């Protein structure tokens, strides 16, 4: 047993330095030793099983993680009460797995169950409670519930400040979450500030060749994509891609995210062939790792559909939009920012086909969802205003066109700024009215 503990500890060291492929065989060796030493239901087996399962989640090997967590669940069900803190730890890990798998309802149930157990065991000012709050915040953000996500993160940060202070790996993790949230909220300077803090901390703790460092680099890149700074975005994306290829391999879902961001840069530069190549490569990874019903696959497919519209391949665009509709309805639902983007795209296609009333209805519906998710001053709402203004211009309803385009220009002036093409487009459309 002492040897197994040494092997497991060495595996944990490799995990902390991002050397996942060296950690995994060591955890497997420790697990096999435990199987020889203990009965199948012995609680001493849980630690290694859980650590191996968590590692598989980080490696994107979800099918391998599920049975490992399932074995932990069977052991804990037989050996400890339902409200034992060990059950909450497993519930948190399972919730994280389901979040990554796009099974949001299961993830929410388990995060909330873990919070209840941890509250009863430790109270609401414990770091374990804060970590699960952050996990729930990440789920809320995936669902477009940004106000709820922010509330979770703020509570978690207060607990962190009270318990361990604003330093260390936990602080970096929370700053990462907040940075990603600020990017979604179009608060770009705050996003850069938070992600830079997280990046510096990950570099100190894990080094610059760790997947956590790469993930933060990628998130910084997405901020620059949003602001139209494609040169800076490319620099960060290239760095993230190089780390991910070395540490995670060519088929990891994290690399797919980076490829999607690279496609956005290429599209912004009107390099549509490169953009399409990146998107199709990302979809291949996502389909193999997550399945074609996963919301991440649906989101990338939506990006491809929008690219097809830009390229004038309208029949292909409409076909892809129909598939995306089915995926998003059955996974993340009809009230997320991604679904609003889908409705906006369908409205744009209706306008191209001359169905102006359908386009008006669709743009207004997308705008309503975006306002609920982001508030009234977000660039996504500005995009809806811009589309409506241009539509009303075609419909010769010039007073309404002026109202929408003026509001779009005001929103874009604030974010992403007057140097961005969105502001220029809105200003040009407004000028053409006079």
SELUM-533246 format. One line per field, with one value per residue (C-alpha): residue in three letters; x, y, z. Coordinates in nm, 2 decimals, padded with zeros to 4 digits. Layout:
res: ala ...
px: X ...
py: Y ...
pz: Z ...
This chain:
res: unk unk unk unk unk unk unk unk unk unk unk unk unk unk unk unk unk unk unk unk unk unk unk unk unk unk unk unk unk unk unk unk unk unk unk unk unk unk unk unk unk unk unk unk unk unk unk unk unk unk unk unk unk unk unk unk unk unk unk unk unk unk unk unk unk unk unk unk unk unk unk unk unk unk unk unk unk unk unk unk unk unk unk unk unk unk unk unk unk unk unk unk unk unk unk unk unk unk unk unk unk unk unk unk unk unk unk unk unk unk unk unk unk unk unk unk unk unk unk unk unk unk unk unk unk unk unk unk unk unk unk unk unk unk unk unk unk unk unk unk unk unk unk unk unk unk unk unk unk unk unk unk unk unk unk unk unk unk unk unk unk unk unk unk unk unk unk unk unk unk unk unk unk unk unk unk unk unk unk unk unk unk unk unk unk unk unk unk unk unk unk unk unk unk unk unk unk unk unk unk unk unk unk unk unk unk unk unk unk unk unk unk unk unk unk unk unk unk unk unk unk unk unk unk unk unk unk unk unk unk unk unk unk unk unk unk unk unk unk unk unk unk unk unk unk unk unk unk unk unk unk unk unk unk unk unk unk unk unk unk unk unk unk unk unk unk unk unk unk unk unk unk unk unk unk unk unk unk unk unk unk unk unk unk unk unk unk unk unk unk unk unk unk unk unk unk unk unk unk unk unk unk unk unk unk unk unk unk unk unk unk unk unk unk unk unk unk unk unk unk unk unk unk unk unk unk unk unk unk unk unk unk unk unk unk unk unk unk unk unk unk unk unk unk unk unk unk unk unk unk unk unk unk unk unk unk unk unk unk unk unk unk unk unk unk unk unk unk unk unk unk unk unk unk unk unk unk unk unk unk unk unk unk unk unk unk unk unk unk unk unk unk unk unk unk unk unk unk unk unk unk unk unk unk unk unk unk unk unk unk unk unk unk unk unk unk unk unk unk unk unk unk unk unk unk unk unk unk unk unk unk unk unk unk
px: 00.00 00.29 00.42 00.08 00.06 00.40 00.29 -00.03 00.16 00.40 00.10 -00.04 00.29 00.27 -00.08 00.02 00.29 00.05 00.21 -00.12 00.00 00.27 00.03 -00.24 -00.04 00.07 -00.28 -00.38 -00.09 -00.20 -00.56 -00.45 -00.26 -00.56 -00.77 -00.53 -00.52 -00.88 -01.23 -01.43 -01.63 -01.35 -01.35 -00.97 -01.01 -01.21 -00.91 -00.72 -01.04 -01.16 -00.82 -00.80 -01.15 -01.08 -00.76 -00.97 -01.21 -00.91 -00.78 -01.12 -01.17 -01.52 -01.62 -01.34 -01.42 -01.78 -01.73 -01.45 -01.68 -01.96 -01.74 -01.67 -02.04 -02.11 -01.84 -01.95 -02.32 -02.23 -01.98 -02.09 -02.40 -02.56 -02.46 -02.09 -01.85 -01.69 -02.02 -02.02 -01.67 -01.78 -02.10 -01.89 -01.66 -01.96 -02.12 -01.81 -01.81 -02.17 -02.11 -01.83 -02.05 -02.33 -02.57 -02.66 -02.96 -02.76 -02.48 -02.71 -02.87 -02.53 -02.37 -02.68 -02.67 -02.29 -02.36 -02.63 -02.40 -02.10 -02.31 -02.43 -02.08 -01.86 -02.08 -02.10 -01.76 -01.55 -01.33 -01.48 -01.82 -01.66 -01.52 -01.86 -02.02 -01.76 -01.86 -02.23 -02.13 -01.96 -02.28 -02.49 -02.25 -02.29 -02.66 -02.63 -02.75 -02.47 -02.63 -02.66 -02.31 -02.17 -02.36 -02.20 -01.85 -01.88 -01.99 -01.70 -01.45 -01.58 -01.52 -01.18 -01.08 -01.21 -01.03 -00.70 -00.67 -00.62 -00.33 -00.26 -00.41 -00.77 -00.75 -00.62 -00.90 -01.16 -01.00 -01.01 -01.38 -01.45 -01.23 -01.42 -01.75 -01.64 -01.55 -01.91 -02.04 -01.83 -01.63 -01.31 -01.06 -01.18 -01.16 -00.80 -00.71 -00.87 -00.72 -00.38 -00.38 -00.48 -00.22 00.06 -00.05 -00.07 00.28 00.42 00.24 00.23 00.47 00.40 00.35 00.05 -00.30 -00.44 -00.20 -00.30 -00.67 -00.61 -00.40 -00.69 -00.94 -00.72 -00.71 -01.09 -01.11 -00.88 -01.10 -01.40 -01.23 -01.10 -00.73 -00.65 -00.28 -00.27 -00.54 -00.32 -00.02 -00.21 -00.39 -00.06 00.08 -00.22 -00.23 00.14 00.09 -00.23 -00.07 00.22 00.03 -00.32 -00.27 -00.45 -00.79 -00.86 -01.17 -00.96 -00.77 -01.11 -01.20 -00.87 -00.94 -01.28 -01.12 -00.86 -01.15 -01.30 -00.97 -00.95 -01.31 -01.25 -00.97 -01.19 -00.98 -01.28 -01.10 -00.88 -01.18 -01.37 -01.07 -01.04 -01.41 -01.43 -01.12 -01.27 -01.60 -01.42 -01.26 -01.58 -01.78 -01.54 -01.49 -01.84 -02.08 -02.29 -02.56 -02.33 -02.40 -02.03 -02.06 -02.38 -02.21 -01.93 -02.18 -02.36 -02.03 -01.99 -02.34 -02.27 -01.96 -02.16 -02.39 -02.09 -01.97 -02.31 -02.38 -02.73 -02.88 -02.60 -02.64 -03.01 -02.94 -02.68 -02.91 -03.18 -02.94 -02.81 -03.17 -03.23 -02.90 -02.95 -03.32 -03.24 -02.93 -02.89 -03.24 -03.40 -03.30 -02.92 -02.70 -02.61 -02.98 -03.03 -02.75 -02.92 -03.25 -03.07 -02.91 -03.24 -03.39 -03.10 -03.17 -03.54 -03.44 -03.22 -03.51 -03.74 -03.95 -03.92 -04.20 -04.04 -03.70 -03.85 -04.00 -03.68 -03.45 -03.69 -03.70 -03.32 -03.29 -03.53 -03.32 -03.00 -03.14 -03.23 -02.89 -02.67 -02.87 -02.95 -02.60 -02.42 -02.27 -02.49 -02.80 -02.63 -02.60 -02.98 -03.04 -02.81 -02.99 -03.33 -03.22 -03.10 -03.42 -03.64 -03.43 -03.52 -03.88 -03.87 -03.96 -03.70 -03.79 -03.77 -03.44 -03.29 -03.39 -03.24 -02.92 -02.86 -02.89 -02.66 -02.40 -02.42 -02.37 -02.08 -01.91 -01.89 -01.80 -01.61 -01.52 -01.52 -01.23 -01.42 -01.59 -01.92 -01.92 -01.82 -02.10 -02.36 -02.23 -02.23 -02.58 -02.70 -02.53 -02.69 -03.04 -02.97
py: 00.00 00.23 00.19 00.26 00.59 00.69 00.61 00.81 01.10 01.10 01.10 01.40 01.58 01.52 01.65 01.97 02.03 01.95 01.62 01.44 01.15 01.06 01.09 00.86 00.53 00.59 00.64 00.32 00.13 00.26 00.16 -00.19 -00.22 -00.11 -00.37 -00.64 -00.51 -00.43 -00.57 -00.41 -00.20 -00.08 00.30 00.32 00.26 00.59 00.83 00.69 00.61 00.97 01.12 00.91 01.01 01.37 01.34 01.18 01.47 01.71 01.50 01.51 01.13 01.15 00.80 00.67 00.92 00.81 00.44 00.55 00.80 00.54 00.30 00.58 00.64 00.27 00.25 00.57 00.46 00.14 00.28 00.63 00.84 01.04 01.37 01.28 01.54 01.28 01.24 01.62 01.60 01.33 01.52 01.82 01.62 01.45 01.79 01.91 01.61 01.66 02.03 01.95 01.69 01.94 01.76 02.08 01.96 01.68 01.92 02.17 01.90 01.78 02.12 02.22 01.89 01.93 02.28 02.16 01.89 02.12 02.39 02.14 02.00 02.32 02.62 02.88 03.03 02.73 02.71 02.38 02.55 02.84 02.60 02.45 02.79 02.87 02.55 02.65 02.99 02.83 02.64 02.95 03.12 02.83 02.88 03.26 03.34 03.60 03.78 03.45 03.35 03.68 03.64 03.29 03.43 03.72 03.50 03.26 03.56 03.68 03.34 03.32 03.66 03.55 03.21 03.21 03.57 03.69 03.47 03.11 02.88 02.92 03.30 03.24 03.01 03.25 03.54 03.33 03.27 03.64 03.73 03.50 03.64 04.00 03.91 03.77 04.09 04.30 04.46 04.40 04.60 04.42 04.09 04.15 04.26 03.95 03.71 03.86 03.81 03.45 03.40 03.54 03.31 03.00 03.08 03.09 02.79 02.55 02.70 02.81 02.47 02.37 02.32 02.57 02.83 02.75 02.78 03.13 03.24 03.13 03.32 03.63 03.58 03.57 03.92 04.05 03.87 04.05 04.39 04.32 04.32 04.03 04.06 04.03 03.76 03.56 03.59 03.44 03.18 03.05 03.02 02.84 02.60 02.51 02.43 02.23 02.02 01.93 01.86 01.75 01.62 01.68 01.55 01.74 01.97 02.25 02.26 02.27 02.59 02.74 02.64 02.81 03.13 03.11 03.07 03.39 03.58 03.44 03.54 03.88 03.91 03.78 03.47 03.25 02.93 02.93 03.00 02.71 02.48 02.56 02.52 02.18 02.06 02.18 02.00 01.68 01.69 01.78 01.51 01.25 01.37 01.50 01.37 01.56 01.64 01.85 02.22 02.30 02.11 02.29 02.63 02.55 02.43 02.76 02.95 02.74 02.83 03.20 03.16 02.99 03.30 03.53 03.32 03.33 02.96 03.02 02.67 02.52 02.78 02.71 02.34 02.38 02.62 02.36 02.11 02.36 02.44 02.07 02.05 02.36 02.30 01.96 02.06 02.42 02.54 02.83 03.11 03.12 03.37 03.09 03.03 03.41 03.40 03.12 03.31 03.62 03.41 03.26 03.61 03.72 03.43 03.53 03.88 03.75 03.54 03.85 03.74 04.07 04.02 03.69 03.87 04.14 03.89 03.69 03.99 04.12 03.77 03.75 04.10 04.00 03.70 03.90 04.18 03.92 03.76 04.07 04.38 04.67 04.80 04.48 04.46 04.15 04.38 04.63 04.37 04.32 04.69 04.72 04.44 04.58 04.93 04.79 04.59 04.89 05.08 04.82 04.84 05.22 05.27 05.54 05.68 05.33 05.26 05.58 05.50 05.15 05.25 05.54 05.31 05.05 05.32 05.43 05.08 05.00 05.33 05.20 04.84 04.72 05.09 05.34 05.17 04.84 04.75 04.72 05.09 05.18 04.97 05.13 05.48 05.41 05.28 05.57 05.82 05.66 05.76 06.12
pz: 00.00 00.07 -00.28 -00.42 -00.23 -00.37 -00.72 -00.67 -00.53 -00.82 -01.06 -00.87 -00.93 -01.30 -01.30 -01.13 -01.40 -01.69 -01.78 -01.80 -02.02 -01.77 -01.48 -01.62 -01.63 -01.27 -01.15 -01.33 -01.16 -00.82 -00.90 -00.99 -00.66 -00.47 -00.65 -00.54 -00.18 -00.10 -00.15 -00.44 -00.20 00.03 00.07 00.04 -00.33 -00.38 -00.37 -00.67 -00.86 -00.82 -00.91 -01.22 -01.32 -01.27 -01.48 -01.76 -01.75 -01.79 -02.08 -02.25 -02.20 -02.07 -02.16 -01.93 -01.65 -01.62 -01.51 -01.27 -01.10 -01.11 -00.91 -00.66 -00.63 -00.56 -00.30 -00.12 -00.13 00.05 00.30 00.41 00.47 00.19 00.35 00.39 00.26 00.04 -00.14 -00.21 -00.35 -00.59 -00.68 -00.77 -00.99 -01.16 -01.21 -01.38 -01.61 -01.70 -01.76 -02.01 -02.17 -02.22 -01.99 -01.81 -01.61 -01.45 -01.38 -01.21 -00.99 -00.87 -00.81 -00.60 -00.41 -00.34 -00.21 00.03 00.17 00.20 00.37 00.63 00.69 00.67 00.64 00.36 00.43 00.33 00.03 -00.08 -00.09 -00.29 -00.55 -00.61 -00.63 -00.90 -01.08 -01.07 -01.20 -01.50 -01.57 -01.54 -01.79 -02.04 -02.02 -02.08 -01.73 -01.68 -01.38 -01.19 -01.29 -01.16 -00.83 -00.79 -00.86 -00.63 -00.34 -00.42 -00.42 -00.08 00.07 -00.09 00.06 00.40 00.41 00.22 00.08 -00.28 -00.38 -00.49 -00.74 -00.62 -00.67 -01.02 -01.10 -00.98 -01.16 -01.48 -01.44 -01.38 -01.68 -01.91 -01.77 -01.83 -02.19 -02.24 -02.08 -02.33 -02.04 -02.23 -02.01 -01.70 -01.88 -01.98 -01.63 -01.46 -01.72 -01.69 -01.31 -01.37 -01.64 -01.42 -01.13 -01.35 -01.48 -01.13 -01.00 -01.30 -01.55 -01.91 -02.05 -01.85 -02.00 -01.74 -01.87 -02.23 -02.15 -02.00 -02.30 -02.52 -02.32 -02.35 -02.72 -02.74 -02.58 -02.86 -03.12 -02.98 -03.00 -03.35 -03.25 -03.48 -03.45 -03.07 -03.09 -03.33 -03.11 -02.81 -03.01 -03.16 -02.81 -02.68 -02.97 -02.93 -02.56 -02.62 -02.90 -02.67 -02.36 -02.47 -02.82 -03.15 -03.05 -02.73 -02.71 -02.58 -02.91 -03.09 -02.90 -03.01 -03.37 -03.35 -03.23 -03.51 -03.76 -03.62 -03.68 -04.03 -04.10 -03.97 -04.22 -04.50 -04.53 -04.57 -04.69 -04.38 -04.15 -04.30 -04.26 -03.89 -03.83 -04.00 -03.81 -03.48 -03.56 -03.63 -03.29 -03.12 -03.29 -03.19 -02.83 -02.75 -03.01 -03.27 -03.02 -02.79 -02.77 -02.84 -03.17 -03.24 -03.17 -03.41 -03.67 -03.63 -03.70 -04.01 -04.12 -04.07 -04.28 -04.56 -04.56 -04.60 -04.89 -05.06 -05.01 -04.89 -04.94 -04.74 -04.47 -04.43 -04.41 -04.14 -03.95 -03.94 -03.78 -03.53 -03.43 -03.34 -03.15 -02.94 -02.86 -02.72 -02.53 -02.40 -02.48 -02.65 -02.42 -02.45 -02.65 -02.89 -02.97 -03.02 -03.27 -03.45 -03.46 -03.59 -03.86 -03.96 -03.98 -04.20 -04.43 -04.44 -04.54 -04.82 -04.94 -04.94 -04.64 -04.46 -04.21 -04.10 -04.07 -03.86 -03.62 -03.60 -03.54 -03.26 -03.10 -03.10 -02.96 -02.67 -02.57 -02.59 -02.37 -02.11 -02.12 -02.15 -02.08 -02.31 -02.39 -02.51 -02.86 -02.93 -02.87 -03.10 -03.37 -03.34 -03.36 -03.66 -03.84 -03.76 -03.88 -04.21 -04.25 -04.19 -04.44 -04.70 -04.59 -04.64 -04.27 -04.23 -03.88 -03.73 -03.92 -03.79 -03.43 -03.45 -03.63 -03.39 -03.09 -03.26 -03.32 -02.95 -02.83 -03.06 -02.97 -02.61 -02.70 -02.89 -02.97 -03.25 -03.43 -03.48 -03.80 -03.63 -03.54 -03.89 -04.04 -03.81 -03.89 -04.26 -04.26 -04.05 -04.29 -04.59 -04.45 -04.50
